[in-house]
Amino acid sequence: MRPAPPDGRLDRKLQAAHGTIAGVDEAGRGALAGPVTVAAVVLDPSSPIAGLDDSKRLSPARRRALAALVRDRALAFSVVHRDAAEIDRVNILEATRAAMIDAVNALHRTPRLVVSDAVALPGLGMPVRAEVRADGRYLCVAAASILAKVARDEIMVGLAREFPDYGWAANKGYPTPAHLAALSRIGPCRLHRRSFAPVRVLA
């Protein structure tokens, strides 16, 4: 059974206890190529956005429409990227963590509490609530997941024009059969994450 989308009750509970809250989430953590992208969002309680949910549960068209609404109505948002070279240098978890910290610090409205989708942020210097599947439970994290996914998808579609053989316009760098077949046939390019096993064995 499909989980119900977030209804805002958890957001309101945290707002009542802490004040301004921000949600932070990533896209592209499991991809073999391209950046990991993180968004942080402070929603405006007086300007609700209907339909916010975990980006993975939404169609591409719905994600794009909601991303536009988030950018228009949020009190603050930011989007940060970490490229494949940094992911290979520090590992995907640490690259994601650093991007999340930078995304929160880039907000022009400082939150009193940050809700993260499962990633602890000990270097942030403010309270953080890291919860598994927070993007399907909190509106602010759902909004961040949508912004991150839409921003990263746009990057991968653009990169697909430069590197057409890997099918990134369709697979966005994830390990689909078509992407893996292209990797086996022509090998990785400079945008592949060489520390990831499917790429490492071919590099």
PyMOL CGO cylinders between C-alpha atoms (Angstrom):
from pymol import cmd
from pymol.cgo import CYLINDER

trace = [
    CYLINDER, 0.00, 0.00, 0.00, 1.35, 3.40, -1.01, 0.3, 1, 1, 1, 1, 1, 1,
    CYLINDER, 1.35, 3.40, -1.01, 2.12, 5.64, 2.00, 0.3, 1, 1, 1, 1, 1, 1,
    CYLINDER, 2.12, 5.64, 2.00, 0.02, 8.76, 2.40, 0.3, 1, 1, 1, 1, 1, 1,
    CYLINDER, 0.02, 8.76, 2.40, 1.79, 12.02, 1.47, 0.3, 1, 1, 1, 1, 1, 1,
    CYLINDER, 1.79, 12.02, 1.47, 2.87, 14.34, 4.28, 0.3, 1, 1, 1, 1, 1, 1,
    CYLINDER, 2.87, 14.34, 4.28, -0.01, 16.40, 5.63, 0.3, 1, 1, 1, 1, 1, 1,
    CYLINDER, -0.01, 16.40, 5.63, 1.94, 19.08, 7.49, 0.3, 1, 1, 1, 1, 1, 1,
    CYLINDER, 1.94, 19.08, 7.49, 1.15, 17.98, 11.01, 0.3, 1, 1, 1, 1, 1, 1,
    CYLINDER, 1.15, 17.98, 11.01, 4.75, 17.03, 11.79, 0.3, 1, 1, 1, 1, 1, 1,
    CYLINDER, 4.75, 17.03, 11.79, 6.01, 20.30, 10.31, 0.3, 1, 1, 1, 1, 1, 1,
    CYLINDER, 6.01, 20.30, 10.31, 3.59, 22.31, 12.42, 0.3, 1, 1, 1, 1, 1, 1,
    CYLINDER, 3.59, 22.31, 12.42, 4.56, 20.42, 15.56, 0.3, 1, 1, 1, 1, 1, 1,
    CYLINDER, 4.56, 20.42, 15.56, 8.23, 21.25, 15.04, 0.3, 1, 1, 1, 1, 1, 1,
    CYLINDER, 8.23, 21.25, 15.04, 7.44, 24.86, 14.13, 0.3, 1, 1, 1, 1, 1, 1,
    CYLINDER, 7.44, 24.86, 14.13, 5.47, 25.25, 17.36, 0.3, 1, 1, 1, 1, 1, 1,
    CYLINDER, 5.47, 25.25, 17.36, 8.36, 23.86, 19.39, 0.3, 1, 1, 1, 1, 1, 1,
    CYLINDER, 8.36, 23.86, 19.39, 11.32, 25.45, 17.58, 0.3, 1, 1, 1, 1, 1, 1,
    CYLINDER, 11.32, 25.45, 17.58, 10.19, 28.22, 15.24, 0.3, 1, 1, 1, 1, 1, 1,
    CYLINDER, 10.19, 28.22, 15.24, 11.53, 28.34, 11.69, 0.3, 1, 1, 1, 1, 1, 1,
    CYLINDER, 11.53, 28.34, 11.69, 12.43, 24.89, 10.31, 0.3, 1, 1, 1, 1, 1, 1,
    CYLINDER, 12.43, 24.89, 10.31, 14.26, 23.89, 7.14, 0.3, 1, 1, 1, 1, 1, 1,
    CYLINDER, 14.26, 23.89, 7.14, 14.11, 20.62, 5.25, 0.3, 1, 1, 1, 1, 1, 1,
    CYLINDER, 14.11, 20.62, 5.25, 17.15, 19.24, 3.45, 0.3, 1, 1, 1, 1, 1, 1,
    CYLINDER, 17.15, 19.24, 3.45, 17.42, 16.32, 1.03, 0.3, 1, 1, 1, 1, 1, 1,
    CYLINDER, 17.42, 16.32, 1.03, 19.57, 15.02, -1.82, 0.3, 1, 1, 1, 1, 1, 1,
    CYLINDER, 19.57, 15.02, -1.82, 19.19, 13.57, -5.29, 0.3, 1, 1, 1, 1, 1, 1,
    CYLINDER, 19.19, 13.57, -5.29, 21.65, 11.40, -7.16, 0.3, 1, 1, 1, 1, 1, 1,
    CYLINDER, 21.65, 11.40, -7.16, 23.30, 9.60, -4.27, 0.3, 1, 1, 1, 1, 1, 1,
    CYLINDER, 23.30, 9.60, -4.27, 22.96, 6.22, -5.99, 0.3, 1, 1, 1, 1, 1, 1,
    CYLINDER, 22.96, 6.22, -5.99, 23.89, 7.36, -9.49, 0.3, 1, 1, 1, 1, 1, 1,
    CYLINDER, 23.89, 7.36, -9.49, 27.07, 6.25, -11.24, 0.3, 1, 1, 1, 1, 1, 1,
    CYLINDER, 27.07, 6.25, -11.24, 27.70, 9.58, -12.95, 0.3, 1, 1, 1, 1, 1, 1,
    CYLINDER, 27.70, 9.58, -12.95, 27.13, 13.27, -12.42, 0.3, 1, 1, 1, 1, 1, 1,
    CYLINDER, 27.13, 13.27, -12.42, 26.78, 15.25, -9.22, 0.3, 1, 1, 1, 1, 1, 1,
    CYLINDER, 26.78, 15.25, -9.22, 24.96, 14.63, -6.01, 0.3, 1, 1, 1, 1, 1, 1,
    CYLINDER, 24.96, 14.63, -6.01, 22.56, 17.54, -5.60, 0.3, 1, 1, 1, 1, 1, 1,
    CYLINDER, 22.56, 17.54, -5.60, 21.18, 18.87, -2.33, 0.3, 1, 1, 1, 1, 1, 1,
    CYLINDER, 21.18, 18.87, -2.33, 18.40, 21.36, -1.67, 0.3, 1, 1, 1, 1, 1, 1,
    CYLINDER, 18.40, 21.36, -1.67, 17.39, 23.10, 1.54, 0.3, 1, 1, 1, 1, 1, 1,
    CYLINDER, 17.39, 23.10, 1.54, 13.97, 24.73, 1.89, 0.3, 1, 1, 1, 1, 1, 1,
    CYLINDER, 13.97, 24.73, 1.89, 12.18, 26.90, 4.44, 0.3, 1, 1, 1, 1, 1, 1,
    CYLINDER, 12.18, 26.90, 4.44, 8.50, 26.79, 3.55, 0.3, 1, 1, 1, 1, 1, 1,
    CYLINDER, 8.50, 26.79, 3.55, 6.10, 29.65, 4.26, 0.3, 1, 1, 1, 1, 1, 1,
    CYLINDER, 6.10, 29.65, 4.26, 3.33, 28.34, 6.57, 0.3, 1, 1, 1, 1, 1, 1,
    CYLINDER, 3.33, 28.34, 6.57, 1.05, 31.12, 5.30, 0.3, 1, 1, 1, 1, 1, 1,
    CYLINDER, 1.05, 31.12, 5.30, 1.45, 30.02, 1.66, 0.3, 1, 1, 1, 1, 1, 1,
    CYLINDER, 1.45, 30.02, 1.66, 0.89, 26.24, 1.57, 0.3, 1, 1, 1, 1, 1, 1,
    CYLINDER, 0.89, 26.24, 1.57, 1.69, 24.19, -1.52, 0.3, 1, 1, 1, 1, 1, 1,
    CYLINDER, 1.69, 24.19, -1.52, -0.69, 21.32, -2.24, 0.3, 1, 1, 1, 1, 1, 1,
    CYLINDER, -0.69, 21.32, -2.24, 0.72, 18.00, -3.41, 0.3, 1, 1, 1, 1, 1, 1,
    CYLINDER, 0.72, 18.00, -3.41, 4.21, 18.05, -1.87, 0.3, 1, 1, 1, 1, 1, 1,
    CYLINDER, 4.21, 18.05, -1.87, 5.55, 14.52, -1.47, 0.3, 1, 1, 1, 1, 1, 1,
    CYLINDER, 5.55, 14.52, -1.47, 8.70, 12.45, -1.74, 0.3, 1, 1, 1, 1, 1, 1,
    CYLINDER, 8.70, 12.45, -1.74, 9.99, 13.27, -5.24, 0.3, 1, 1, 1, 1, 1, 1,
    CYLINDER, 9.99, 13.27, -5.24, 10.25, 9.56, -6.08, 0.3, 1, 1, 1, 1, 1, 1,
    CYLINDER, 10.25, 9.56, -6.08, 6.46, 9.25, -5.83, 0.3, 1, 1, 1, 1, 1, 1,
    CYLINDER, 6.46, 9.25, -5.83, 5.82, 12.05, -8.35, 0.3, 1, 1, 1, 1, 1, 1,
    CYLINDER, 5.82, 12.05, -8.35, 5.88, 12.15, -12.14, 0.3, 1, 1, 1, 1, 1, 1,
    CYLINDER, 5.88, 12.15, -12.14, 8.55, 14.33, -13.79, 0.3, 1, 1, 1, 1, 1, 1,
    CYLINDER, 8.55, 14.33, -13.79, 5.92, 16.84, -14.91, 0.3, 1, 1, 1, 1, 1, 1,
    CYLINDER, 5.92, 16.84, -14.91, 4.43, 17.07, -11.42, 0.3, 1, 1, 1, 1, 1, 1,
    CYLINDER, 4.43, 17.07, -11.42, 7.90, 17.50, -9.89, 0.3, 1, 1, 1, 1, 1, 1,
    CYLINDER, 7.90, 17.50, -9.89, 8.68, 20.37, -12.24, 0.3, 1, 1, 1, 1, 1, 1,
    CYLINDER, 8.68, 20.37, -12.24, 5.37, 22.09, -11.48, 0.3, 1, 1, 1, 1, 1, 1,
    CYLINDER, 5.37, 22.09, -11.48, 5.86, 21.74, -7.74, 0.3, 1, 1, 1, 1, 1, 1,
    CYLINDER, 5.86, 21.74, -7.74, 9.50, 22.88, -7.95, 0.3, 1, 1, 1, 1, 1, 1,
    CYLINDER, 9.50, 22.88, -7.95, 8.33, 26.10, -9.60, 0.3, 1, 1, 1, 1, 1, 1,
    CYLINDER, 8.33, 26.10, -9.60, 5.81, 26.63, -6.79, 0.3, 1, 1, 1, 1, 1, 1,
    CYLINDER, 5.81, 26.63, -6.79, 8.44, 25.99, -4.12, 0.3, 1, 1, 1, 1, 1, 1,
    CYLINDER, 8.44, 25.99, -4.12, 10.84, 28.48, -5.71, 0.3, 1, 1, 1, 1, 1, 1,
    CYLINDER, 10.84, 28.48, -5.71, 8.02, 31.03, -5.90, 0.3, 1, 1, 1, 1, 1, 1,
    CYLINDER, 8.02, 31.03, -5.90, 6.47, 30.59, -2.44, 0.3, 1, 1, 1, 1, 1, 1,
    CYLINDER, 6.47, 30.59, -2.44, 9.21, 29.37, -0.09, 0.3, 1, 1, 1, 1, 1, 1,
    CYLINDER, 9.21, 29.37, -0.09, 10.63, 31.80, 2.43, 0.3, 1, 1, 1, 1, 1, 1,
    CYLINDER, 10.63, 31.80, 2.43, 14.11, 30.57, 1.46, 0.3, 1, 1, 1, 1, 1, 1,
    CYLINDER, 14.11, 30.57, 1.46, 15.72, 27.83, -0.60, 0.3, 1, 1, 1, 1, 1, 1,
    CYLINDER, 15.72, 27.83, -0.60, 19.15, 26.86, -1.89, 0.3, 1, 1, 1, 1, 1, 1,
    CYLINDER, 19.15, 26.86, -1.89, 20.57, 24.19, -4.18, 0.3, 1, 1, 1, 1, 1, 1,
    CYLINDER, 20.57, 24.19, -4.18, 24.13, 22.85, -3.92, 0.3, 1, 1, 1, 1, 1, 1,
    CYLINDER, 24.13, 22.85, -3.92, 26.05, 20.31, -6.02, 0.3, 1, 1, 1, 1, 1, 1,
    CYLINDER, 26.05, 20.31, -6.02, 29.06, 18.08, -5.40, 0.3, 1, 1, 1, 1, 1, 1,
    CYLINDER, 29.06, 18.08, -5.40, 30.74, 16.67, -8.50, 0.3, 1, 1, 1, 1, 1, 1,
    CYLINDER, 30.74, 16.67, -8.50, 32.03, 13.17, -9.21, 0.3, 1, 1, 1, 1, 1, 1,
    CYLINDER, 32.03, 13.17, -9.21, 35.63, 14.12, -8.44, 0.3, 1, 1, 1, 1, 1, 1,
    CYLINDER, 35.63, 14.12, -8.44, 34.73, 15.20, -4.91, 0.3, 1, 1, 1, 1, 1, 1,
    CYLINDER, 34.73, 15.20, -4.91, 32.52, 12.15, -4.41, 0.3, 1, 1, 1, 1, 1, 1,
    CYLINDER, 32.52, 12.15, -4.41, 35.47, 9.94, -5.36, 0.3, 1, 1, 1, 1, 1, 1,
    CYLINDER, 35.47, 9.94, -5.36, 37.81, 11.88, -3.10, 0.3, 1, 1, 1, 1, 1, 1,
    CYLINDER, 37.81, 11.88, -3.10, 35.76, 11.89, 0.12, 0.3, 1, 1, 1, 1, 1, 1,
    CYLINDER, 35.76, 11.89, 0.12, 33.03, 9.22, -0.53, 0.3, 1, 1, 1, 1, 1, 1,
    CYLINDER, 33.03, 9.22, -0.53, 29.38, 9.75, -1.32, 0.3, 1, 1, 1, 1, 1, 1,
    CYLINDER, 29.38, 9.75, -1.32, 28.15, 10.08, 2.27, 0.3, 1, 1, 1, 1, 1, 1,
    CYLINDER, 28.15, 10.08, 2.27, 30.66, 12.77, 3.17, 0.3, 1, 1, 1, 1, 1, 1,
    CYLINDER, 30.66, 12.77, 3.17, 30.07, 14.64, -0.09, 0.3, 1, 1, 1, 1, 1, 1,
    CYLINDER, 30.07, 14.64, -0.09, 26.33, 14.56, 0.62, 0.3, 1, 1, 1, 1, 1, 1,
    CYLINDER, 26.33, 14.56, 0.62, 26.84, 15.70, 4.19, 0.3, 1, 1, 1, 1, 1, 1,
    CYLINDER, 26.84, 15.70, 4.19, 29.07, 18.61, 3.13, 0.3, 1, 1, 1, 1, 1, 1,
    CYLINDER, 29.07, 18.61, 3.13, 26.55, 19.66, 0.49, 0.3, 1, 1, 1, 1, 1, 1,
    CYLINDER, 26.55, 19.66, 0.49, 23.71, 19.55, 3.01, 0.3, 1, 1, 1, 1, 1, 1,
    CYLINDER, 23.71, 19.55, 3.01, 25.63, 21.74, 5.44, 0.3, 1, 1, 1, 1, 1, 1,
    CYLINDER, 25.63, 21.74, 5.44, 26.47, 24.22, 2.68, 0.3, 1, 1, 1, 1, 1, 1,
    CYLINDER, 26.47, 24.22, 2.68, 22.84, 24.25, 1.47, 0.3, 1, 1, 1, 1, 1, 1,
    CYLINDER, 22.84, 24.25, 1.47, 21.51, 25.09, 4.94, 0.3, 1, 1, 1, 1, 1, 1,
    CYLINDER, 21.51, 25.09, 4.94, 24.19, 27.75, 5.46, 0.3, 1, 1, 1, 1, 1, 1,
    CYLINDER, 24.19, 27.75, 5.46, 23.27, 29.29, 2.10, 0.3, 1, 1, 1, 1, 1, 1,
    CYLINDER, 23.27, 29.29, 2.10, 19.67, 29.96, 3.17, 0.3, 1, 1, 1, 1, 1, 1,
    CYLINDER, 19.67, 29.96, 3.17, 19.02, 33.67, 3.61, 0.3, 1, 1, 1, 1, 1, 1,
    CYLINDER, 19.02, 33.67, 3.61, 16.69, 32.85, 6.51, 0.3, 1, 1, 1, 1, 1, 1,
    CYLINDER, 16.69, 32.85, 6.51, 18.42, 30.97, 9.31, 0.3, 1, 1, 1, 1, 1, 1,
    CYLINDER, 18.42, 30.97, 9.31, 16.32, 28.07, 10.62, 0.3, 1, 1, 1, 1, 1, 1,
    CYLINDER, 16.32, 28.07, 10.62, 16.09, 27.12, 14.27, 0.3, 1, 1, 1, 1, 1, 1,
    CYLINDER, 16.09, 27.12, 14.27, 15.91, 23.41, 13.39, 0.3, 1, 1, 1, 1, 1, 1,
    CYLINDER, 15.91, 23.41, 13.39, 16.87, 21.36, 10.33, 0.3, 1, 1, 1, 1, 1, 1,
    CYLINDER, 16.87, 21.36, 10.33, 15.08, 18.18, 9.29, 0.3, 1, 1, 1, 1, 1, 1,
    CYLINDER, 15.08, 18.18, 9.29, 17.33, 15.92, 7.22, 0.3, 1, 1, 1, 1, 1, 1,
    CYLINDER, 17.33, 15.92, 7.22, 16.43, 12.84, 5.24, 0.3, 1, 1, 1, 1, 1, 1,
    CYLINDER, 16.43, 12.84, 5.24, 18.47, 10.34, 7.25, 0.3, 1, 1, 1, 1, 1, 1,
    CYLINDER, 18.47, 10.34, 7.25, 21.87, 12.11, 7.13, 0.3, 1, 1, 1, 1, 1, 1,
    CYLINDER, 21.87, 12.11, 7.13, 23.32, 13.37, 10.43, 0.3, 1, 1, 1, 1, 1, 1,
    CYLINDER, 23.32, 13.37, 10.43, 24.90, 16.83, 10.16, 0.3, 1, 1, 1, 1, 1, 1,
    CYLINDER, 24.90, 16.83, 10.16, 27.18, 17.19, 13.21, 0.3, 1, 1, 1, 1, 1, 1,
    CYLINDER, 27.18, 17.19, 13.21, 29.14, 20.08, 11.69, 0.3, 1, 1, 1, 1, 1, 1,
    CYLINDER, 29.14, 20.08, 11.69, 26.13, 22.31, 11.13, 0.3, 1, 1, 1, 1, 1, 1,
    CYLINDER, 26.13, 22.31, 11.13, 26.09, 24.06, 14.48, 0.3, 1, 1, 1, 1, 1, 1,
    CYLINDER, 26.09, 24.06, 14.48, 22.31, 23.96, 14.99, 0.3, 1, 1, 1, 1, 1, 1,
    CYLINDER, 22.31, 23.96, 14.99, 19.82, 21.26, 15.99, 0.3, 1, 1, 1, 1, 1, 1,
    CYLINDER, 19.82, 21.26, 15.99, 19.22, 18.61, 13.33, 0.3, 1, 1, 1, 1, 1, 1,
    CYLINDER, 19.22, 18.61, 13.33, 16.52, 15.96, 13.22, 0.3, 1, 1, 1, 1, 1, 1,
    CYLINDER, 16.52, 15.96, 13.22, 17.75, 13.18, 10.89, 0.3, 1, 1, 1, 1, 1, 1,
    CYLINDER, 17.75, 13.18, 10.89, 14.96, 10.75, 10.05, 0.3, 1, 1, 1, 1, 1, 1,
    CYLINDER, 14.96, 10.75, 10.05, 14.74, 7.90, 7.57, 0.3, 1, 1, 1, 1, 1, 1,
    CYLINDER, 14.74, 7.90, 7.57, 12.14, 8.63, 4.86, 0.3, 1, 1, 1, 1, 1, 1,
    CYLINDER, 12.14, 8.63, 4.86, 11.69, 12.18, 6.11, 0.3, 1, 1, 1, 1, 1, 1,
    CYLINDER, 11.69, 12.18, 6.11, 10.93, 13.20, 2.51, 0.3, 1, 1, 1, 1, 1, 1,
    CYLINDER, 10.93, 13.20, 2.51, 7.66, 11.28, 2.77, 0.3, 1, 1, 1, 1, 1, 1,
    CYLINDER, 7.66, 11.28, 2.77, 6.77, 12.61, 6.23, 0.3, 1, 1, 1, 1, 1, 1,
    CYLINDER, 6.77, 12.61, 6.23, 7.65, 16.32, 6.34, 0.3, 1, 1, 1, 1, 1, 1,
    CYLINDER, 7.65, 16.32, 6.34, 6.50, 18.91, 3.82, 0.3, 1, 1, 1, 1, 1, 1,
    CYLINDER, 6.50, 18.91, 3.82, 9.76, 20.86, 4.10, 0.3, 1, 1, 1, 1, 1, 1,
    CYLINDER, 9.76, 20.86, 4.10, 11.86, 17.79, 3.29, 0.3, 1, 1, 1, 1, 1, 1,
    CYLINDER, 11.86, 17.79, 3.29, 9.51, 16.79, 0.47, 0.3, 1, 1, 1, 1, 1, 1,
    CYLINDER, 9.51, 16.79, 0.47, 9.97, 20.27, -1.00, 0.3, 1, 1, 1, 1, 1, 1,
    CYLINDER, 9.97, 20.27, -1.00, 13.75, 19.90, -0.73, 0.3, 1, 1, 1, 1, 1, 1,
    CYLINDER, 13.75, 19.90, -0.73, 13.64, 16.49, -2.38, 0.3, 1, 1, 1, 1, 1, 1,
    CYLINDER, 13.64, 16.49, -2.38, 11.65, 17.91, -5.30, 0.3, 1, 1, 1, 1, 1, 1,
    CYLINDER, 11.65, 17.91, -5.30, 13.99, 20.88, -5.82, 0.3, 1, 1, 1, 1, 1, 1,
    CYLINDER, 13.99, 20.88, -5.82, 17.07, 18.65, -5.67, 0.3, 1, 1, 1, 1, 1, 1,
    CYLINDER, 17.07, 18.65, -5.67, 15.64, 16.07, -8.07, 0.3, 1, 1, 1, 1, 1, 1,
    CYLINDER, 15.64, 16.07, -8.07, 14.47, 18.63, -10.63, 0.3, 1, 1, 1, 1, 1, 1,
    CYLINDER, 14.47, 18.63, -10.63, 17.75, 20.55, -10.52, 0.3, 1, 1, 1, 1, 1, 1,
    CYLINDER, 17.75, 20.55, -10.52, 19.84, 17.41, -10.91, 0.3, 1, 1, 1, 1, 1, 1,
    CYLINDER, 19.84, 17.41, -10.91, 17.67, 16.00, -13.71, 0.3, 1, 1, 1, 1, 1, 1,
    CYLINDER, 17.67, 16.00, -13.71, 18.14, 19.25, -15.63, 0.3, 1, 1, 1, 1, 1, 1,
    CYLINDER, 18.14, 19.25, -15.63, 21.91, 18.94, -15.25, 0.3, 1, 1, 1, 1, 1, 1,
    CYLINDER, 21.91, 18.94, -15.25, 21.93, 15.33, -16.45, 0.3, 1, 1, 1, 1, 1, 1,
    CYLINDER, 21.93, 15.33, -16.45, 19.78, 16.13, -19.49, 0.3, 1, 1, 1, 1, 1, 1,
    CYLINDER, 19.78, 16.13, -19.49, 22.24, 18.86, -20.38, 0.3, 1, 1, 1, 1, 1, 1,
    CYLINDER, 22.24, 18.86, -20.38, 25.23, 16.56, -19.88, 0.3, 1, 1, 1, 1, 1, 1,
    CYLINDER, 25.23, 16.56, -19.88, 23.55, 13.93, -22.06, 0.3, 1, 1, 1, 1, 1, 1,
    CYLINDER, 23.55, 13.93, -22.06, 24.03, 16.24, -25.03, 0.3, 1, 1, 1, 1, 1, 1,
    CYLINDER, 24.03, 16.24, -25.03, 27.77, 16.26, -24.37, 0.3, 1, 1, 1, 1, 1, 1,
    CYLINDER, 27.77, 16.26, -24.37, 27.97, 12.53, -23.63, 0.3, 1, 1, 1, 1, 1, 1,
    CYLINDER, 27.97, 12.53, -23.63, 25.11, 10.99, -25.67, 0.3, 1, 1, 1, 1, 1, 1,
    CYLINDER, 25.11, 10.99, -25.67, 26.23, 7.36, -25.53, 0.3, 1, 1, 1, 1, 1, 1,
    CYLINDER, 26.23, 7.36, -25.53, 25.22, 6.73, -21.91, 0.3, 1, 1, 1, 1, 1, 1,
    CYLINDER, 25.22, 6.73, -21.91, 21.52, 7.60, -22.18, 0.3, 1, 1, 1, 1, 1, 1,
    CYLINDER, 21.52, 7.60, -22.18, 21.60, 10.10, -19.31, 0.3, 1, 1, 1, 1, 1, 1,
    CYLINDER, 21.60, 10.10, -19.31, 18.57, 11.99, -20.62, 0.3, 1, 1, 1, 1, 1, 1,
    CYLINDER, 18.57, 11.99, -20.62, 16.56, 8.89, -19.70, 0.3, 1, 1, 1, 1, 1, 1,
    CYLINDER, 16.56, 8.89, -19.70, 18.50, 7.28, -16.85, 0.3, 1, 1, 1, 1, 1, 1,
    CYLINDER, 18.50, 7.28, -16.85, 19.98, 10.43, -15.22, 0.3, 1, 1, 1, 1, 1, 1,
    CYLINDER, 19.98, 10.43, -15.22, 23.21, 8.55, -14.52, 0.3, 1, 1, 1, 1, 1, 1,
    CYLINDER, 23.21, 8.55, -14.52, 21.66, 5.71, -12.54, 0.3, 1, 1, 1, 1, 1, 1,
    CYLINDER, 21.66, 5.71, -12.54, 22.75, 2.09, -13.16, 0.3, 1, 1, 1, 1, 1, 1,
    CYLINDER, 22.75, 2.09, -13.16, 20.06, 1.07, -15.63, 0.3, 1, 1, 1, 1, 1, 1,
    CYLINDER, 20.06, 1.07, -15.63, 20.73, -1.83, -18.03, 0.3, 1, 1, 1, 1, 1, 1,
    CYLINDER, 20.73, -1.83, -18.03, 21.27, 0.65, -20.87, 0.3, 1, 1, 1, 1, 1, 1,
    CYLINDER, 21.27, 0.65, -20.87, 23.76, 2.69, -18.85, 0.3, 1, 1, 1, 1, 1, 1,
    CYLINDER, 23.76, 2.69, -18.85, 25.64, -0.40, -17.69, 0.3, 1, 1, 1, 1, 1, 1,
    CYLINDER, 25.64, -0.40, -17.69, 25.75, -1.75, -21.24, 0.3, 1, 1, 1, 1, 1, 1,
    CYLINDER, 25.75, -1.75, -21.24, 27.22, 1.54, -22.49, 0.3, 1, 1, 1, 1, 1, 1,
    CYLINDER, 27.22, 1.54, -22.49, 29.79, 1.48, -19.71, 0.3, 1, 1, 1, 1, 1, 1,
    CYLINDER, 29.79, 1.48, -19.71, 30.85, -2.03, -20.71, 0.3, 1, 1, 1, 1, 1, 1,
    CYLINDER, 30.85, -2.03, -20.71, 31.00, -1.04, -24.37, 0.3, 1, 1, 1, 1, 1, 1,
    CYLINDER, 31.00, -1.04, -24.37, 32.86, 2.30, -24.22, 0.3, 1, 1, 1, 1, 1, 1,
    CYLINDER, 32.86, 2.30, -24.22, 34.05, 2.60, -20.64, 0.3, 1, 1, 1, 1, 1, 1,
    CYLINDER, 34.05, 2.60, -20.64, 33.56, 5.51, -18.22, 0.3, 1, 1, 1, 1, 1, 1,
    CYLINDER, 33.56, 5.51, -18.22, 33.95, 9.21, -18.99, 0.3, 1, 1, 1, 1, 1, 1,
    CYLINDER, 33.95, 9.21, -18.99, 35.31, 11.96, -16.76, 0.3, 1, 1, 1, 1, 1, 1,
    CYLINDER, 35.31, 11.96, -16.76, 31.89, 12.45, -15.13, 0.3, 1, 1, 1, 1, 1, 1,
    CYLINDER, 31.89, 12.45, -15.13, 31.61, 8.90, -13.84, 0.3, 1, 1, 1, 1, 1, 1,
    CYLINDER, 31.61, 8.90, -13.84, 32.20, 8.12, -10.17, 0.3, 1, 1, 1, 1, 1, 1,
    CYLINDER, 32.20, 8.12, -10.17, 35.21, 5.84, -10.34, 0.3, 1, 1, 1, 1, 1, 1,
    CYLINDER, 35.21, 5.84, -10.34, 34.92, 4.84, -6.68, 0.3, 1, 1, 1, 1, 1, 1,
    CYLINDER, 34.92, 4.84, -6.68, 31.56, 3.17, -7.40, 0.3, 1, 1, 1, 1, 1, 1,
    CYLINDER, 31.56, 3.17, -7.40, 31.94, -0.55, -8.04, 0.3, 1, 1, 1, 1, 1, 1,
    CYLINDER, 31.94, -0.55, -8.04, 30.27, -0.82, -11.49, 0.3, 1, 1, 1, 1, 1, 1,
    CYLINDER, 30.27, -0.82, -11.49, 32.54, 1.96, -12.75, 0.3, 1, 1, 1, 1, 1, 1,
    CYLINDER, 32.54, 1.96, -12.75, 35.67, 0.95, -10.85, 0.3, 1, 1, 1, 1, 1, 1,
    CYLINDER, 35.67, 0.95, -10.85, 35.84, -2.48, -12.47, 0.3, 1, 1, 1, 1, 1, 1,
    CYLINDER, 35.84, -2.48, -12.47, 35.81, -0.87, -15.93, 0.3, 1, 1, 1, 1, 1, 1,
    CYLINDER, 35.81, -0.87, -15.93, 38.05, 2.14, -15.28, 0.3, 1, 1, 1, 1, 1, 1,
]
cmd.load_cgo(trace, "trace")
